[in-house]
């Protein structure tokens, strides 16, 4: 579903064949406790971002940048869920997963600083490639381009990232030489491969806008419990998605040795609140 406003929802068809307007609370009211919790987590993380000492030092700055990305992604998930767009929010959960398995892999390396430098350099490569593609697109569409800038980017790509270069002008697909599935298999977390199968399986259809994301709307019909039953189903999807996103965000935070540590009691309390919310709507509980 995911097409409902916050003030009112549509009801079942009337005897005249038109949908009646039925006053139902929007997602912000139905799932208020969930959105309050997501905001609390984001605020706690932001306090770490502004309160961590020595933030200018590269190892600290790297960890804070990772945490910032995770928090911003979680906030994006919340914004989408507040409008019942759990399908679109699944892309945020997938991004959190990819960030986590990469940070886990960095943490498993004997020389974490060396691994972070390689990760960061691959990120610079991606930025340079994006810049070149943008210039080429502007040129192809008749826009004015900075030829000196283009030449500098091409020179940088030719000389600055040789450790990632491949034959025939190709580039390495990742900084680590591994894909997301391979990284999930290397994780020590017992559920990591199952999370991968969920995010890159059923929920992947939502991320990519595949036929599987469109076709259900052709066949969806209201059950005996009517529109309210459909809303409850949507709430379960939203809570399940939020629970996974929060769990992944917490794990990312716990993988960052140079950021202020997350109090275990605080993390446990957040997960306990999520489990209570999940139980209230019949969704799967949040995992530790």
BELGI-V150983 format. One record per pair of residues at least 24 apart in sequence whose C-alpha atoms are under 10 Angstrom apart, sorted by the first residue. I is the first residue (numbers start at 1). J is the second residue. D is the distance in Angstrom with one decimal. If there is no record, write none. Layout:
i=I j=J d=D
i=I j=J d=D
//
This chain:
i=1 j=84 d=8.0
i=1 j=85 d=7.9
i=1 j=86 d=8.9
i=1 j=87 d=8.6
i=1 j=216 d=9.0
i=1 j=217 d=7.4
i=1 j=220 d=9.0
i=1 j=230 d=8.2
i=1 j=231 d=8.5
i=1 j=233 d=9.4
i=1 j=234 d=7.0
i=2 j=80 d=9.3
i=2 j=81 d=8.7
i=2 j=83 d=7.2
i=2 j=84 d=4.7
i=2 j=85 d=4.5
i=2 j=86 d=6.7
i=2 j=87 d=7.3
i=2 j=88 d=8.9
i=2 j=231 d=9.3
i=2 j=234 d=7.4
i=2 j=235 d=9.9
i=2 j=238 d=9.6
i=3 j=83 d=7.7
i=3 j=84 d=6.9
i=3 j=85 d=7.1
i=4 j=83 d=6.7
i=4 j=84 d=6.6
i=4 j=85 d=8.6
i=4 j=231 d=9.5
i=5 j=82 d=9.2
i=5 j=83 d=6.4
i=5 j=84 d=8.1
i=6 j=30 d=9.8
i=6 j=82 d=8.0
i=6 j=83 d=6.7
i=6 j=84 d=8.7
i=9 j=227 d=8.6
i=9 j=228 d=9.3
i=9 j=231 d=9.1
i=10 j=227 d=7.6
i=10 j=228 d=9.6
i=11 j=222 d=9.9
i=11 j=226 d=7.7
i=11 j=227 d=5.7
i=11 j=228 d=8.1
i=12 j=222 d=7.8
i=12 j=226 d=6.4
i=12 j=227 d=6.1
i=12 j=228 d=9.3
i=13 j=226 d=9.8
i=13 j=227 d=9.8
i=22 j=227 d=9.2
i=22 j=228 d=9.8
i=24 j=227 d=9.7
i=24 j=228 d=8.3
i=24 j=231 d=9.4
i=26 j=82 d=8.5
i=26 j=83 d=8.2
i=26 j=84 d=8.7
i=26 j=231 d=9.5
i=27 j=81 d=7.7
i=27 j=82 d=5.7
i=27 j=83 d=6.6
i=27 j=84 d=6.4
i=27 j=231 d=9.1
i=27 j=234 d=9.5
i=27 j=235 d=7.8
i=27 j=238 d=9.5
i=28 j=81 d=8.7
i=28 j=82 d=5.6
i=28 j=83 d=7.9
i=28 j=84 d=9.1
i=29 j=82 d=9.3
i=30 j=82 d=9.8
i=30 j=231 d=9.7
i=30 j=232 d=9.5
i=30 j=235 d=8.2
i=30 j=281 d=9.9
i=31 j=81 d=9.4
i=31 j=82 d=8.3
i=31 j=235 d=7.6
i=31 j=238 d=9.0
i=31 j=239 d=8.4
i=31 j=277 d=8.3
i=31 j=280 d=10.0
i=31 j=281 d=9.3
i=32 j=82 d=9.1
i=32 j=277 d=9.9
i=33 j=273 d=8.7
i=33 j=274 d=9.1
i=33 j=276 d=9.9
i=33 j=277 d=7.4
i=34 j=78 d=9.0
i=34 j=81 d=9.8
i=34 j=82 d=9.7
i=34 j=238 d=9.5
i=34 j=239 d=7.6
i=34 j=242 d=8.1
i=34 j=243 d=9.2
i=34 j=273 d=8.4
i=34 j=274 d=7.3
i=34 j=276 d=9.9
i=34 j=277 d=6.9
i=34 j=278 d=9.2
i=35 j=75 d=9.8
i=35 j=78 d=6.6
i=35 j=79 d=8.9
i=35 j=81 d=8.5
i=35 j=82 d=7.5
i=35 j=239 d=9.9
i=35 j=242 d=9.2
i=36 j=78 d=9.7
i=37 j=78 d=9.9
i=37 j=246 d=9.6
i=37 j=270 d=7.4
i=37 j=271 d=9.9
i=37 j=273 d=8.0
i=37 j=274 d=8.2
i=38 j=71 d=9.8
i=38 j=74 d=7.6
i=38 j=75 d=7.4
i=38 j=77 d=9.1
i=38 j=78 d=6.7
i=38 j=79 d=10.0
i=38 j=242 d=8.3
i=38 j=243 d=9.7
i=38 j=245 d=9.7
i=38 j=246 d=7.7
i=38 j=270 d=9.2
i=38 j=274 d=9.7
i=39 j=71 d=9.9
i=39 j=74 d=9.1
i=39 j=75 d=7.5
i=39 j=78 d=8.1
i=40 j=270 d=9.2
i=41 j=71 d=8.3
i=41 j=74 d=8.9
i=41 j=75 d=9.4
i=41 j=246 d=8.3
i=41 j=249 d=9.2
i=41 j=250 d=9.0
i=41 j=266 d=9.6
i=41 j=267 d=9.2
i=41 j=270 d=8.0
i=42 j=68 d=9.4
i=42 j=70 d=9.4
i=42 j=71 d=5.8
i=42 j=72 d=8.0
i=42 j=73 d=9.9
i=42 j=74 d=7.5
i=42 j=75 d=6.9
i=42 j=246 d=10.0
i=42 j=249 d=9.8
i=43 j=71 d=8.9
i=44 j=71 d=9.6
i=44 j=262 d=9.1
i=44 j=266 d=9.9
i=45 j=70 d=9.4
i=45 j=71 d=6.8
i=45 j=72 d=9.9
i=45 j=249 d=9.9
i=45 j=250 d=9.8
i=45 j=253 d=8.6
i=45 j=259 d=9.9
i=45 j=260 d=9.3
i=45 j=262 d=8.7
i=46 j=71 d=7.8
i=46 j=72 d=9.7
i=47 j=260 d=9.6
i=48 j=259 d=7.2
i=48 j=260 d=6.1
i=48 j=261 d=8.7
i=48 j=262 d=9.1
i=49 j=259 d=7.9
i=49 j=260 d=8.5
i=51 j=259 d=9.5
i=51 j=260 d=8.4
i=52 j=258 d=8.7
i=52 j=259 d=6.6
i=52 j=260 d=6.2
i=53 j=258 d=9.6
i=53 j=259 d=9.0
i=53 j=260 d=8.9
i=54 j=258 d=9.5
i=55 j=258 d=9.0
i=55 j=259 d=8.8
i=57 j=258 d=9.8
i=58 j=113 d=9.2
i=58 j=116 d=9.6
i=58 j=117 d=9.4
i=58 j=258 d=9.9
i=59 j=112 d=9.3
i=59 j=113 d=7.0
i=59 j=116 d=8.0
i=59 j=117 d=9.2
i=59 j=256 d=9.7
i=59 j=257 d=9.2
i=59 j=258 d=6.8
i=59 j=259 d=9.4
i=60 j=256 d=8.8
i=60 j=257 d=8.4
i=60 j=258 d=5.0
i=60 j=259 d=6.5
i=60 j=260 d=9.8
i=61 j=258 d=8.3
i=61 j=259 d=8.7
i=62 j=113 d=9.8
i=62 j=116 d=7.7
i=62 j=117 d=9.3
i=62 j=120 d=8.5
i=62 j=256 d=9.1
i=62 j=258 d=8.5
i=62 j=259 d=9.3
i=63 j=103 d=9.4
i=63 j=116 d=9.4
i=63 j=252 d=9.7
i=63 j=253 d=8.7
i=63 j=255 d=8.8
i=63 j=256 d=5.6
i=63 j=257 d=7.5
i=63 j=258 d=6.0
i=63 j=259 d=6.1
i=63 j=260 d=9.8
i=64 j=253 d=9.3
i=64 j=256 d=8.1
i=64 j=257 d=10.0
i=64 j=258 d=7.8
i=64 j=259 d=6.1
i=64 j=260 d=9.2
i=65 j=259 d=9.8
i=66 j=99 d=8.0
i=66 j=100 d=9.4
i=66 j=103 d=8.6
i=66 j=252 d=8.1
i=66 j=253 d=8.5
i=66 j=255 d=10.0
i=66 j=256 d=8.3
i=66 j=259 d=9.7
i=67 j=99 d=9.8
i=67 j=249 d=8.2
i=67 j=250 d=9.7
i=67 j=252 d=7.2
i=67 j=253 d=6.3
i=67 j=254 d=9.8
i=67 j=255 d=9.7
i=67 j=256 d=7.9
i=67 j=259 d=8.2
i=68 j=253 d=9.8
i=69 j=95 d=9.6
i=69 j=96 d=8.7
i=69 j=99 d=8.8
i=69 j=249 d=9.8
i=70 j=95 d=8.5
i=70 j=96 d=6.3
i=70 j=97 d=9.7
i=70 j=99 d=7.8
i=70 j=100 d=9.0
i=70 j=245 d=9.4
i=70 j=246 d=9.7
i=70 j=248 d=8.7
i=70 j=249 d=6.0
i=70 j=250 d=9.2
i=70 j=252 d=7.5
i=70 j=253 d=8.4
i=71 j=96 d=9.3
i=71 j=246 d=9.6
i=71 j=249 d=7.2
i=71 j=250 d=9.8
i=71 j=252 d=9.9
i=71 j=253 d=9.5
i=73 j=245 d=8.9
i=73 j=249 d=9.0
i=74 j=242 d=8.5
i=74 j=245 d=6.6
i=74 j=246 d=7.3
i=74 j=248 d=9.5
i=74 j=249 d=7.4
i=77 j=238 d=9.7
i=77 j=241 d=8.7
i=77 j=242 d=7.4
i=77 j=245 d=7.8
i=77 j=246 d=9.8
i=78 j=238 d=9.5
i=78 j=242 d=7.7
i=78 j=245 d=9.6
i=80 j=238 d=9.5
i=81 j=234 d=10.0
i=81 j=235 d=9.1
i=81 j=237 d=9.7
i=81 j=238 d=6.3
i=81 j=239 d=8.8
i=81 j=241 d=8.9
i=81 j=242 d=8.1
i=82 j=238 d=9.1
i=84 j=231 d=9.3
i=84 j=234 d=7.3
i=84 j=235 d=7.8
i=84 j=237 d=9.2
i=84 j=238 d=7.1
i=85 j=234 d=9.1
i=85 j=237 d=9.7
i=85 j=238 d=7.9
i=86 j=206 d=9.1
i=86 j=234 d=8.0
i=86 j=235 d=8.8
i=86 j=236 d=9.8
i=86 j=237 d=6.7
i=86 j=238 d=5.2
i=86 j=239 d=8.8
i=86 j=240 d=9.3
i=86 j=241 d=6.9
i=86 j=242 d=8.6
i=87 j=203 d=7.6
i=87 j=204 d=9.6
i=87 j=205 d=9.0
i=87 j=206 d=5.4
i=87 j=207 d=7.4
i=87 j=209 d=9.4
i=87 j=213 d=8.3
i=87 j=234 d=9.9
i=87 j=237 d=8.6
i=87 j=238 d=8.5
i=87 j=241 d=8.9
i=88 j=203 d=9.5
i=88 j=206 d=6.5
i=88 j=207 d=6.5
i=88 j=208 d=9.4
i=88 j=209 d=9.1
i=89 j=203 d=9.9
i=89 j=206 d=8.8
i=89 j=207 d=8.4
i=89 j=238 d=8.6
i=89 j=241 d=7.6
i=89 j=242 d=8.6
i=89 j=245 d=9.3
i=90 j=199 d=7.6
i=90 j=203 d=6.4
i=90 j=204 d=8.0
i=90 j=205 d=9.6
i=90 j=206 d=7.0
i=90 j=207 d=6.5
i=90 j=238 d=9.3
i=90 j=241 d=6.7
i=90 j=242 d=9.0
i=90 j=244 d=9.6
i=90 j=245 d=8.7
i=91 j=199 d=8.4
i=91 j=200 d=10.0
i=91 j=203 d=8.2
i=91 j=204 d=7.9
i=91 j=205 d=9.9
i=91 j=206 d=7.6
i=91 j=207 d=5.1
i=91 j=208 d=8.6
i=92 j=207 d=8.9
i=92 j=241 d=9.5
i=92 j=242 d=9.9
i=92 j=245 d=7.7
i=93 j=199 d=7.7
i=93 j=203 d=9.6
i=93 j=207 d=9.9
i=93 j=241 d=7.2
i=93 j=242 d=8.1
i=93 j=243 d=9.6
i=93 j=244 d=7.0
i=93 j=245 d=5.1
i=93 j=246 d=8.7
i=93 j=247 d=9.8
i=93 j=248 d=7.8
i=93 j=249 d=9.1
i=94 j=195 d=9.2
i=94 j=196 d=8.4
i=94 j=198 d=9.4
i=94 j=199 d=5.8
i=94 j=200 d=7.7
i=94 j=203 d=8.6
i=94 j=204 d=8.4
i=94 j=207 d=8.4
i=94 j=244 d=9.6
i=94 j=245 d=8.4
i=94 j=248 d=9.5
i=95 j=199 d=9.5
i=95 j=245 d=9.4
i=95 j=248 d=9.8
i=96 j=244 d=9.4
i=96 j=245 d=6.9
i=96 j=246 d=9.3
i=96 j=247 d=9.6
i=96 j=248 d=6.2
i=96 j=249 d=6.8
i=96 j=251 d=9.8
i=96 j=252 d=8.2
i=97 j=180 d=8.9
i=97 j=184 d=9.1
i=97 j=192 d=8.8
i=97 j=195 d=8.1
i=97 j=196 d=7.8
i=97 j=199 d=8.3
i=97 j=244 d=9.2
i=97 j=245 d=8.3
i=97 j=247 d=9.8
i=97 j=248 d=6.4
i=97 j=249 d=8.6
i=97 j=251 d=9.7
i=97 j=252 d=8.9
i=98 j=179 d=9.6
i=98 j=180 d=6.5
i=98 j=181 d=9.5
i=98 j=183 d=8.9
i=98 j=184 d=8.8
i=98 j=196 d=9.1
i=98 j=199 d=10.0
i=98 j=248 d=9.7
i=99 j=180 d=9.6
i=99 j=248 d=9.0
i=99 j=249 d=9.4
i=99 j=252 d=7.7
i=100 j=183 d=9.6
i=100 j=184 d=9.3
i=100 j=187 d=9.7
i=100 j=192 d=9.9
i=100 j=248 d=6.9
i=100 j=249 d=8.0
i=100 j=250 d=9.7
i=100 j=251 d=7.2
i=100 j=252 d=5.4
i=100 j=253 d=9.1
i=100 j=255 d=8.2
i=101 j=179 d=10.0
i=101 j=180 d=7.2
i=101 j=181 d=9.2
i=101 j=182 d=9.4
i=101 j=183 d=5.8
i=101 j=184 d=6.0
i=101 j=185 d=9.3
i=101 j=186 d=8.5
i=101 j=187 d=7.0
i=101 j=189 d=10.0
i=101 j=192 d=8.5
i=101 j=196 d=10.0
i=101 j=248 d=9.7
i=101 j=251 d=9.9
i=101 j=252 d=8.8
i=102 j=175 d=9.4
i=102 j=176 d=8.4
i=102 j=178 d=9.6
i=102 j=179 d=9.6
i=102 j=180 d=8.0
i=102 j=183 d=7.0
i=102 j=184 d=8.8
i=102 j=187 d=9.6
i=102 j=252 d=9.7
i=103 j=183 d=9.8
i=103 j=251 d=9.8
i=103 j=252 d=7.2
i=103 j=253 d=9.9
i=103 j=255 d=6.8
i=103 j=256 d=8.1
i=104 j=183 d=8.4
i=104 j=184 d=9.1
i=104 j=186 d=8.8
i=104 j=187 d=6.8
i=104 j=188 d=8.8
i=104 j=189 d=9.8
i=104 j=251 d=9.2
i=104 j=252 d=8.1
i=104 j=254 d=9.9
i=104 j=255 d=6.7
i=104 j=256 d=9.4
i=105 j=176 d=8.5
i=105 j=183 d=6.9
i=105 j=184 d=9.1
i=105 j=186 d=7.6
i=105 j=187 d=7.5
i=105 j=255 d=10.0
i=106 j=176 d=9.0
i=106 j=255 d=9.3
i=107 j=255 d=7.1
i=107 j=256 d=8.4
i=107 j=257 d=9.1
i=108 j=186 d=9.3
i=108 j=187 d=9.0
i=108 j=188 d=9.8
i=115 j=175 d=9.2
i=115 j=176 d=8.6
i=116 j=175 d=9.9
i=118 j=163 d=9.6
i=118 j=164 d=9.9
i=118 j=175 d=6.6
i=118 j=176 d=8.2
i=119 j=174 d=8.8
i=119 j=175 d=5.6
i=119 j=176 d=7.6
i=120 j=175 d=8.6
i=121 j=160 d=9.4
i=121 j=161 d=7.9
i=121 j=163 d=9.9
i=121 j=164 d=9.5
i=121 j=175 d=8.2
i=122 j=161 d=8.0
i=122 j=163 d=9.5
i=122 j=164 d=7.7
i=122 j=172 d=9.1
i=122 j=173 d=9.7
i=122 j=174 d=7.5
i=122 j=175 d=5.5
i=122 j=176 d=9.2
i=123 j=174 d=9.5
i=123 j=175 d=8.2
i=124 j=157 d=9.9
i=124 j=160 d=9.8
i=124 j=161 d=9.0
i=125 j=156 d=9.0
i=125 j=157 d=7.4
i=125 j=160 d=8.5
i=125 j=161 d=6.8
i=125 j=164 d=8.6
i=125 j=171 d=9.3
i=125 j=175 d=9.7
i=126 j=171 d=9.9
i=126 j=174 d=9.9
i=128 j=153 d=6.5
i=128 j=154 d=8.5
i=128 j=156 d=7.9
i=128 j=157 d=7.1
i=129 j=153 d=8.3
i=129 j=154 d=8.9
i=129 j=156 d=9.9
i=129 j=157 d=7.7
i=129 j=171 d=9.9
i=132 j=157 d=9.3
i=191 j=287 d=8.9
i=191 j=288 d=10.0
i=195 j=244 d=8.7
i=195 j=248 d=10.0
i=199 j=241 d=10.0
i=203 j=241 d=9.7
i=232 j=281 d=7.0
i=232 j=282 d=8.7
i=232 j=283 d=9.9
i=233 j=281 d=8.4
i=233 j=282 d=8.8
i=233 j=283 d=9.0
i=234 j=281 d=9.7
i=235 j=278 d=9.3
i=235 j=281 d=6.8
i=235 j=282 d=9.0
i=235 j=283 d=8.3
i=236 j=277 d=9.7
i=236 j=278 d=7.3
i=236 j=279 d=9.4
i=236 j=280 d=9.3
i=236 j=281 d=5.8
i=236 j=282 d=6.4
i=236 j=283 d=4.9
i=236 j=284 d=8.2
i=237 j=278 d=9.9
i=237 j=281 d=9.5
i=237 j=282 d=9.7
i=237 j=283 d=7.2
i=237 j=284 d=9.3
i=238 j=278 d=9.6
i=238 j=281 d=9.9
i=238 j=283 d=8.9
i=239 j=274 d=8.2
i=239 j=275 d=9.5
i=239 j=277 d=7.5
i=239 j=278 d=6.1
i=239 j=279 d=9.7
i=239 j=280 d=9.9
i=239 j=281 d=8.0
i=239 j=282 d=9.2
i=239 j=283 d=6.6
i=239 j=284 d=8.4
i=239 j=285 d=9.0
i=239 j=286 d=9.1
i=240 j=274 d=9.3
i=240 j=275 d=9.8
i=240 j=277 d=9.8
i=240 j=278 d=7.1
i=240 j=281 d=9.7
i=240 j=282 d=9.5
i=240 j=283 d=5.9
i=240 j=284 d=6.2
i=240 j=285 d=7.5
i=240 j=286 d=7.6
i=241 j=283 d=9.6
i=241 j=284 d=9.8
i=241 j=286 d=9.6
i=242 j=274 d=8.6
i=242 j=278 d=9.7
i=242 j=286 d=8.9
i=243 j=270 d=9.9
i=243 j=271 d=8.0
i=243 j=273 d=9.9
i=243 j=274 d=6.3
i=243 j=275 d=8.1
i=243 j=277 d=9.3
i=243 j=278 d=8.0
i=243 j=283 d=9.4
i=243 j=284 d=8.7
i=243 j=285 d=7.5
i=243 j=286 d=5.1
i=243 j=287 d=7.9
i=244 j=274 d=9.8
i=244 j=284 d=9.9
i=244 j=285 d=9.3
i=244 j=286 d=6.6
i=244 j=287 d=7.6
i=244 j=288 d=9.9
i=245 j=286 d=9.6
i=246 j=270 d=8.6
i=246 j=271 d=8.1
i=246 j=274 d=8.7
i=246 j=286 d=8.5
i=246 j=287 d=9.7
i=247 j=271 d=7.5
i=247 j=274 d=9.6
i=247 j=286 d=7.1
i=247 j=287 d=6.8
i=247 j=288 d=6.9
i=248 j=287 d=9.6
i=248 j=288 d=9.7
i=250 j=288 d=9.4
i=251 j=288 d=9.1
//
